[in-house]
Amino acid sequence: MNITRENTDELNAVVTVDIAKEDYNEKVQTVLQDYRKSANIPGFRKGHVPMGLVQKQYGKAILADEVNKLLQSSLQNYLTEEKLEVLGNPLPKNQDDLNWDEDNFKFEFELGLSPKFELDLNPKKEITAYKIVADDKMLDNQVKTIQKQYGKIKSQDEIVEGVEVTGSFVNEDAEVDKHSTVEVNKFADAPKKAFIGKKEGDTVTVNTKGLFAEDADFFTHLGLKKEEAEEKNAEVTFKIEEINLREPAELSQELFDKLYGEDAVKSVDELKAKIKEEAEAQFEQQSDQQLLNDVTETLIEETTFDLPSEFLTRWIQNSGDEELTEKQAKAEYERSEKGLRYQLIEGKIIADNEMQITFEEIKAYAKEMIKAQMAQYGQADPEEKQLDDIAARILSNQDEVKRLSEQLMNKKLLDFFKEKVKTKTKEVSFDDFVKEAYK
């Protein structure tokens, strides 16, 4: 067997595999002998069918199968030995003139080669590393929320400012049927006026468009995104089932103990400090994810290299369960190009900086996650054997191993970017972070 490669340019190559009779004949004859032993052909005893008849009936099919197996394994070994970084899979060139009656065969495959490029970790566009703080407004609102959550509920005769109303938003044609408890002050001004003064058993009709003051409430209480509610602009009825007023709980030691345990918090200031600590720990995860996203986007924008786009389009066209049209394949390539570029950038970072993940690292990472989850349920100091047993069950699932590996690699990449990529730190409130990050 002889395998040769000709690079047509820096991103494309053709590999030629020449297979001679001596490469496959012994294996083909072995398979034919096995067929002869088990063949059940009328007129002949099992195991006594003439080899010529077996050859005539099964010879070409066996030959094609064995040559194909040899071809695939040899090609894969060649790519590995030559350390060729290819994109997609080798595409066989047209073999319509292949003659299985001959002894020797020639096969050609097109390759898409991974581009060579350099990375600059000092981007032209400065990247912002957000430090999200829990400001006084957020802390005050959270304290009020806690007071409501632990407060007393009193039934009311009619709807006034500040009450909660329970019922269902319904419009069959618009496919809206959502049971909800809504604080009246969450409605926009016009629909709120429609509710004020109503009593249990009354029905209020309002439009989905402009129903709530905050975008998130559309999904919470209608089951629709704001855009869907605006587009439908449907009239929904709301039959009032209950009207309640929540009297806020007193900010007392009894409440503090319910929240954090006996004497862990002894004043409103200490309560706010605790809320701030917890909120900013959660915010750190969001700011880290945003930094990872922003660095990723910047590297994609500023790292320029060509791809074997024509090859990849043909590969996409022919690699699925159903062959795509050229137009469909081109559209799919355009959708996936950005992701492919980052895969190559990420792969280079991982390879250049030897960011390999060992099974022991995955196991340790899994145990830390288990400990954090157990702490949420009051098990602050689990035994090591218990952690090992739970981790072993998790890591016996290959999908879980893959998921944890990806999370751990993202953590390594984030730590790498924090150390190597120049950023500017910006302190913002959570509301300002949302406005800037998702503008």
Contacts in CASP RR format, 6 or more apart in sequence:
PFRMAT RR
TARGET T0000
AUTHOR 0000-0000-0000
METHOD contacts of the structure
MODEL  1
MNITRENTDELNAVVTVDIAKEDYNEKVQTVLQDYRKSANIPGFRKGHVP
MGLVQKQYGKAILADEVNKLLQSSLQNYLTEEKLEVLGNPLPKNQDDLNW
DEDNFKFEFELGLSPKFELDLNPKKEITAYKIVADDKMLDNQVKTIQKQY
GKIKSQDEIVEGVEVTGSFVNEDAEVDKHSTVEVNKFADAPKKAFIGKKE
GDTVTVNTKGLFAEDADFFTHLGLKKEEAEEKNAEVTFKIEEINLREPAE
LSQELFDKLYGEDAVKSVDELKAKIKEEAEAQFEQQSDQQLLNDVTETLI
EETTFDLPSEFLTRWIQNSGDEELTEKQAKAEYERSEKGLRYQLIEGKII
ADNEMQITFEEIKAYAKEMIKAQMAQYGQADPEEKQLDDIAARILSNQDE
VKRLSEQLMNKKLLDFFKEKVKTKTKEVSFDDFVKEAYK
1 17 0 8 1.000
1 18 0 8 1.000
1 19 0 8 1.000
1 20 0 8 1.000
1 23 0 8 1.000
1 70 0 8 1.000
1 74 0 8 1.000
2 17 0 8 1.000
2 18 0 8 1.000
3 15 0 8 1.000
3 16 0 8 1.000
3 17 0 8 1.000
3 18 0 8 1.000
3 74 0 8 1.000
3 75 0 8 1.000
3 78 0 8 1.000
4 15 0 8 1.000
4 16 0 8 1.000
4 18 0 8 1.000
5 13 0 8 1.000
5 14 0 8 1.000
5 15 0 8 1.000
5 16 0 8 1.000
5 82 0 8 1.000
5 111 0 8 1.000
6 13 0 8 1.000
6 14 0 8 1.000
6 16 0 8 1.000
7 13 0 8 1.000
7 113 0 8 1.000
8 14 0 8 1.000
10 113 0 8 1.000
10 115 0 8 1.000
10 116 0 8 1.000
10 306 0 8 1.000
11 112 0 8 1.000
11 113 0 8 1.000
11 115 0 8 1.000
11 306 0 8 1.000
11 307 0 8 1.000
11 308 0 8 1.000
11 311 0 8 1.000
12 110 0 8 1.000
12 111 0 8 1.000
12 112 0 8 1.000
12 113 0 8 1.000
12 308 0 8 1.000
12 311 0 8 1.000
13 110 0 8 1.000
13 111 0 8 1.000
13 112 0 8 1.000
13 113 0 8 1.000
14 93 0 8 1.000
14 108 0 8 1.000
14 109 0 8 1.000
14 110 0 8 1.000
14 111 0 8 1.000
15 75 0 8 1.000
15 78 0 8 1.000
15 90 0 8 1.000
15 108 0 8 1.000
15 109 0 8 1.000
15 111 0 8 1.000
16 106 0 8 1.000
16 107 0 8 1.000
16 108 0 8 1.000
17 71 0 8 1.000
17 74 0 8 1.000
17 75 0 8 1.000
17 78 0 8 1.000
17 106 0 8 1.000
17 107 0 8 1.000
17 108 0 8 1.000
17 109 0 8 1.000
18 104 0 8 1.000
18 105 0 8 1.000
18 106 0 8 1.000
19 67 0 8 1.000
19 70 0 8 1.000
19 71 0 8 1.000
19 74 0 8 1.000
19 104 0 8 1.000
19 105 0 8 1.000
19 106 0 8 1.000
19 107 0 8 1.000
20 103 0 8 1.000
20 104 0 8 1.000
21 103 0 8 1.000
21 104 0 8 1.000
23 70 0 8 1.000
24 63 0 8 1.000
24 66 0 8 1.000
24 67 0 8 1.000
24 70 0 8 1.000
27 66 0 8 1.000
27 70 0 8 1.000
28 59 0 8 1.000
28 62 0 8 1.000
28 63 0 8 1.000
28 66 0 8 1.000
31 62 0 8 1.000
31 66 0 8 1.000
32 51 0 8 1.000
32 54 0 8 1.000
32 55 0 8 1.000
32 58 0 8 1.000
32 59 0 8 1.000
32 62 0 8 1.000
35 54 0 8 1.000
35 58 0 8 1.000
35 62 0 8 1.000
36 47 0 8 1.000
36 49 0 8 1.000
36 51 0 8 1.000
36 54 0 8 1.000
37 46 0 8 1.000
37 47 0 8 1.000
38 46 0 8 1.000
38 47 0 8 1.000
39 46 0 8 1.000
39 47 0 8 1.000
39 49 0 8 1.000
39 54 0 8 1.000
39 58 0 8 1.000
40 46 0 8 1.000
41 49 0 8 1.000
41 53 0 8 1.000
41 57 0 8 1.000
44 50 0 8 1.000
44 53 0 8 1.000
60 100 0 8 1.000
63 100 0 8 1.000
64 100 0 8 1.000
67 105 0 8 1.000
71 107 0 8 1.000
75 90 0 8 1.000
75 109 0 8 1.000
79 86 0 8 1.000
79 90 0 8 1.000
84 111 0 8 1.000
84 113 0 8 1.000
85 113 0 8 1.000
85 114 0 8 1.000
86 111 0 8 1.000
86 112 0 8 1.000
86 113 0 8 1.000
86 114 0 8 1.000
87 112 0 8 1.000
87 113 0 8 1.000
87 114 0 8 1.000
87 307 0 8 1.000
87 308 0 8 1.000
87 311 0 8 1.000
87 312 0 8 1.000
87 315 0 8 1.000
87 340 0 8 1.000
88 112 0 8 1.000
88 312 0 8 1.000
88 315 0 8 1.000
88 319 0 8 1.000
89 315 0 8 1.000
89 319 0 8 1.000
90 109 0 8 1.000
90 110 0 8 1.000
90 111 0 8 1.000
91 109 0 8 1.000
91 110 0 8 1.000
91 111 0 8 1.000
91 311 0 8 1.000
91 314 0 8 1.000
91 315 0 8 1.000
91 318 0 8 1.000
92 107 0 8 1.000
92 108 0 8 1.000
92 109 0 8 1.000
93 108 0 8 1.000
93 109 0 8 1.000
93 110 0 8 1.000
95 107 0 8 1.000
98 105 0 8 1.000
110 311 0 8 1.000
110 314 0 8 1.000
111 311 0 8 1.000
112 308 0 8 1.000
112 311 0 8 1.000
112 312 0 8 1.000
113 308 0 8 1.000
114 344 0 8 1.000
115 305 0 8 1.000
115 306 0 8 1.000
115 307 0 8 1.000
115 344 0 8 1.000
116 305 0 8 1.000
117 303 0 8 1.000
117 304 0 8 1.000
117 305 0 8 1.000
117 344 0 8 1.000
117 348 0 8 1.000
119 299 0 8 1.000
119 303 0 8 1.000
119 345 0 8 1.000
119 348 0 8 1.000
119 349 0 8 1.000
119 352 0 8 1.000
120 302 0 8 1.000
120 303 0 8 1.000
121 420 0 8 1.000
121 421 0 8 1.000
121 422 0 8 1.000
122 421 0 8 1.000
122 422 0 8 1.000
123 295 0 8 1.000
123 298 0 8 1.000
123 299 0 8 1.000
123 302 0 8 1.000
123 421 0 8 1.000
123 422 0 8 1.000
124 302 0 8 1.000
125 298 0 8 1.000
125 301 0 8 1.000
125 302 0 8 1.000
126 422 0 8 1.000
126 423 0 8 1.000
126 424 0 8 1.000
127 291 0 8 1.000
127 294 0 8 1.000
127 295 0 8 1.000
127 298 0 8 1.000
127 421 0 8 1.000
127 422 0 8 1.000
127 423 0 8 1.000
127 424 0 8 1.000
128 294 0 8 1.000
128 423 0 8 1.000
128 424 0 8 1.000
128 425 0 8 1.000
128 426 0 8 1.000
128 436 0 8 1.000
129 287 0 8 1.000
129 291 0 8 1.000
129 418 0 8 1.000
129 423 0 8 1.000
129 424 0 8 1.000
129 425 0 8 1.000
129 426 0 8 1.000
130 287 0 8 1.000
130 290 0 8 1.000
130 291 0 8 1.000
130 425 0 8 1.000
130 426 0 8 1.000
130 427 0 8 1.000
130 428 0 8 1.000
130 433 0 8 1.000
130 436 0 8 1.000
130 437 0 8 1.000
131 287 0 8 1.000
131 425 0 8 1.000
131 426 0 8 1.000
131 427 0 8 1.000
131 428 0 8 1.000
132 280 0 8 1.000
132 283 0 8 1.000
132 284 0 8 1.000
132 286 0 8 1.000
132 287 0 8 1.000
132 428 0 8 1.000
132 429 0 8 1.000
132 430 0 8 1.000
132 433 0 8 1.000
133 276 0 8 1.000
133 280 0 8 1.000
133 283 0 8 1.000
133 427 0 8 1.000
133 428 0 8 1.000
133 429 0 8 1.000
134 142 0 8 1.000
134 275 0 8 1.000
134 276 0 8 1.000
134 279 0 8 1.000
134 280 0 8 1.000
134 283 0 8 1.000
134 429 0 8 1.000
134 430 0 8 1.000
135 429 0 8 1.000
135 430 0 8 1.000
137 429 0 8 1.000
138 279 0 8 1.000
138 429 0 8 1.000
138 430 0 8 1.000
138 431 0 8 1.000
139 272 0 8 1.000
139 275 0 8 1.000
139 276 0 8 1.000
142 275 0 8 1.000
142 279 0 8 1.000
143 251 0 8 1.000
143 268 0 8 1.000
143 271 0 8 1.000
143 272 0 8 1.000
143 275 0 8 1.000
144 248 0 8 1.000
146 249 0 8 1.000
146 255 0 8 1.000
146 259 0 8 1.000
147 248 0 8 1.000
147 249 0 8 1.000
147 251 0 8 1.000
147 255 0 8 1.000
148 246 0 8 1.000
148 248 0 8 1.000
148 249 0 8 1.000
149 249 0 8 1.000
150 249 0 8 1.000
150 255 0 8 1.000
150 258 0 8 1.000
151 246 0 8 1.000
151 247 0 8 1.000
151 248 0 8 1.000
151 249 0 8 1.000
152 246 0 8 1.000
152 247 0 8 1.000
152 249 0 8 1.000
153 244 0 8 1.000
153 245 0 8 1.000
153 246 0 8 1.000
153 247 0 8 1.000
154 244 0 8 1.000
154 245 0 8 1.000
154 246 0 8 1.000
154 247 0 8 1.000
155 242 0 8 1.000
155 243 0 8 1.000
155 244 0 8 1.000
156 163 0 8 1.000
156 243 0 8 1.000
156 244 0 8 1.000
156 245 0 8 1.000
157 199 0 8 1.000
157 243 0 8 1.000
158 197 0 8 1.000
158 198 0 8 1.000
158 199 0 8 1.000
158 243 0 8 1.000
159 165 0 8 1.000
159 184 0 8 1.000
159 195 0 8 1.000
159 196 0 8 1.000
159 197 0 8 1.000
159 198 0 8 1.000
159 199 0 8 1.000
159 240 0 8 1.000
159 243 0 8 1.000
160 184 0 8 1.000
160 196 0 8 1.000
160 197 0 8 1.000
161 184 0 8 1.000
161 185 0 8 1.000
161 196 0 8 1.000
162 183 0 8 1.000
162 184 0 8 1.000
162 185 0 8 1.000
162 245 0 8 1.000
163 183 0 8 1.000
163 184 0 8 1.000
163 243 0 8 1.000
163 244 0 8 1.000
163 245 0 8 1.000
164 181 0 8 1.000
164 182 0 8 1.000
164 183 0 8 1.000
164 184 0 8 1.000
164 242 0 8 1.000
164 243 0 8 1.000
164 244 0 8 1.000
164 245 0 8 1.000
164 246 0 8 1.000
165 181 0 8 1.000
165 182 0 8 1.000
165 184 0 8 1.000
165 195 0 8 1.000
165 238 0 8 1.000
165 240 0 8 1.000
165 242 0 8 1.000
165 243 0 8 1.000
166 179 0 8 1.000
166 180 0 8 1.000
166 181 0 8 1.000
166 182 0 8 1.000
166 240 0 8 1.000
166 241 0 8 1.000
166 242 0 8 1.000
166 243 0 8 1.000
166 244 0 8 1.000
167 179 0 8 1.000
167 180 0 8 1.000
167 181 0 8 1.000
167 238 0 8 1.000
167 239 0 8 1.000
167 240 0 8 1.000
167 241 0 8 1.000
167 242 0 8 1.000
168 177 0 8 1.000
168 178 0 8 1.000
168 179 0 8 1.000
168 180 0 8 1.000
168 238 0 8 1.000
168 239 0 8 1.000
168 241 0 8 1.000
169 176 0 8 1.000
169 177 0 8 1.000
169 178 0 8 1.000
169 180 0 8 1.000
169 221 0 8 1.000
169 222 0 8 1.000
169 236 0 8 1.000
169 237 0 8 1.000
169 238 0 8 1.000
170 176 0 8 1.000
170 177 0 8 1.000
170 236 0 8 1.000
170 237 0 8 1.000
170 238 0 8 1.000
170 239 0 8 1.000
171 177 0 8 1.000
171 208 0 8 1.000
171 234 0 8 1.000
171 235 0 8 1.000
171 236 0 8 1.000
171 237 0 8 1.000
173 234 0 8 1.000
174 208 0 8 1.000
174 232 0 8 1.000
174 234 0 8 1.000
174 236 0 8 1.000
176 208 0 8 1.000
176 222 0 8 1.000
176 223 0 8 1.000
176 224 0 8 1.000
176 232 0 8 1.000
176 234 0 8 1.000
176 236 0 8 1.000
178 221 0 8 1.000
178 222 0 8 1.000
178 223 0 8 1.000
180 220 0 8 1.000
180 221 0 8 1.000
180 222 0 8 1.000
181 242 0 8 1.000
182 217 0 8 1.000
182 221 0 8 1.000
184 192 0 8 1.000
184 195 0 8 1.000
184 196 0 8 1.000
185 192 0 8 1.000
186 212 0 8 1.000
186 213 0 8 1.000
186 214 0 8 1.000
186 217 0 8 1.000
186 221 0 8 1.000
187 195 0 8 1.000
187 211 0 8 1.000
187 212 0 8 1.000
187 213 0 8 1.000
188 210 0 8 1.000
188 211 0 8 1.000
188 212 0 8 1.000
188 213 0 8 1.000
190 210 0 8 1.000
191 206 0 8 1.000
191 207 0 8 1.000
191 210 0 8 1.000
191 211 0 8 1.000
194 204 0 8 1.000
194 205 0 8 1.000
194 206 0 8 1.000
195 204 0 8 1.000
198 204 0 8 1.000
198 240 0 8 1.000
199 240 0 8 1.000
199 243 0 8 1.000
200 240 0 8 1.000
200 241 0 8 1.000
200 242 0 8 1.000
200 243 0 8 1.000
201 239 0 8 1.000
201 240 0 8 1.000
201 241 0 8 1.000
202 239 0 8 1.000
202 240 0 8 1.000
203 237 0 8 1.000
203 238 0 8 1.000
203 239 0 8 1.000
203 240 0 8 1.000
204 237 0 8 1.000
204 238 0 8 1.000
204 240 0 8 1.000
205 235 0 8 1.000
205 236 0 8 1.000
205 237 0 8 1.000
205 238 0 8 1.000
206 235 0 8 1.000
206 236 0 8 1.000
206 238 0 8 1.000
207 233 0 8 1.000
207 234 0 8 1.000
207 235 0 8 1.000
207 236 0 8 1.000
208 218 0 8 1.000
208 222 0 8 1.000
208 224 0 8 1.000
208 229 0 8 1.000
208 230 0 8 1.000
208 232 0 8 1.000
208 233 0 8 1.000
208 234 0 8 1.000
208 235 0 8 1.000
208 236 0 8 1.000
209 229 0 8 1.000
209 230 0 8 1.000
209 232 0 8 1.000
209 233 0 8 1.000
210 229 0 8 1.000
210 230 0 8 1.000
211 218 0 8 1.000
211 222 0 8 1.000
211 229 0 8 1.000
212 218 0 8 1.000
212 221 0 8 1.000
215 226 0 8 1.000
218 224 0 8 1.000
218 225 0 8 1.000
218 226 0 8 1.000
218 228 0 8 1.000
218 229 0 8 1.000
219 225 0 8 1.000
219 226 0 8 1.000
222 229 0 8 1.000
222 236 0 8 1.000
224 232 0 8 1.000
249 255 0 8 1.000
251 268 0 8 1.000
251 271 0 8 1.000
253 266 0 8 1.000
256 264 0 8 1.000
256 265 0 8 1.000
256 266 0 8 1.000
256 270 0 8 1.000
256 271 0 8 1.000
257 263 0 8 1.000
257 264 0 8 1.000
259 265 0 8 1.000
259 271 0 8 1.000
260 274 0 8 1.000
264 274 0 8 1.000
265 271 0 8 1.000
265 274 0 8 1.000
279 430 0 8 1.000
283 430 0 8 1.000
283 433 0 8 1.000
286 433 0 8 1.000
287 433 0 8 1.000
288 414 0 8 1.000
290 433 0 8 1.000
290 437 0 8 1.000
291 414 0 8 1.000
291 417 0 8 1.000
291 418 0 8 1.000
291 423 0 8 1.000
292 410 0 8 1.000
292 413 0 8 1.000
292 414 0 8 1.000
292 417 0 8 1.000
295 417 0 8 1.000
295 421 0 8 1.000
296 342 0 8 1.000
299 342 0 8 1.000
299 345 0 8 1.000
300 338 0 8 1.000
300 339 0 8 1.000
300 341 0 8 1.000
300 342 0 8 1.000
300 345 0 8 1.000
303 341 0 8 1.000
303 345 0 8 1.000
305 341 0 8 1.000
305 344 0 8 1.000
307 337 0 8 1.000
307 340 0 8 1.000
307 341 0 8 1.000
309 333 0 8 1.000
309 337 0 8 1.000
312 333 0 8 1.000
312 340 0 8 1.000
313 326 0 8 1.000
313 329 0 8 1.000
313 330 0 8 1.000
313 333 0 8 1.000
314 329 0 8 1.000
316 324 0 8 1.000
316 329 0 8 1.000
316 332 0 8 1.000
316 333 0 8 1.000
316 336 0 8 1.000
317 323 0 8 1.000
317 324 0 8 1.000
317 325 0 8 1.000
317 326 0 8 1.000
317 328 0 8 1.000
317 329 0 8 1.000
324 332 0 8 1.000
346 413 0 8 1.000
349 355 0 8 1.000
349 413 0 8 1.000
349 416 0 8 1.000
350 356 0 8 1.000
350 409 0 8 1.000
350 413 0 8 1.000
353 416 0 8 1.000
355 409 0 8 1.000
355 412 0 8 1.000
355 413 0 8 1.000
355 416 0 8 1.000
357 405 0 8 1.000
357 408 0 8 1.000
357 409 0 8 1.000
357 412 0 8 1.000
359 395 0 8 1.000
361 408 0 8 1.000
362 395 0 8 1.000
362 401 0 8 1.000
362 404 0 8 1.000
362 405 0 8 1.000
362 408 0 8 1.000
363 391 0 8 1.000
363 395 0 8 1.000
365 404 0 8 1.000
365 407 0 8 1.000
365 408 0 8 1.000
366 391 0 8 1.000
366 394 0 8 1.000
366 395 0 8 1.000
366 404 0 8 1.000
367 387 0 8 1.000
367 388 0 8 1.000
367 391 0 8 1.000
369 404 0 8 1.000
370 382 0 8 1.000
370 387 0 8 1.000
370 390 0 8 1.000
370 391 0 8 1.000
370 394 0 8 1.000
371 382 0 8 1.000
371 387 0 8 1.000
374 380 0 8 1.000
374 382 0 8 1.000
394 400 0 8 1.000
394 404 0 8 1.000
395 401 0 8 1.000
395 404 0 8 1.000
428 436 0 8 1.000
END
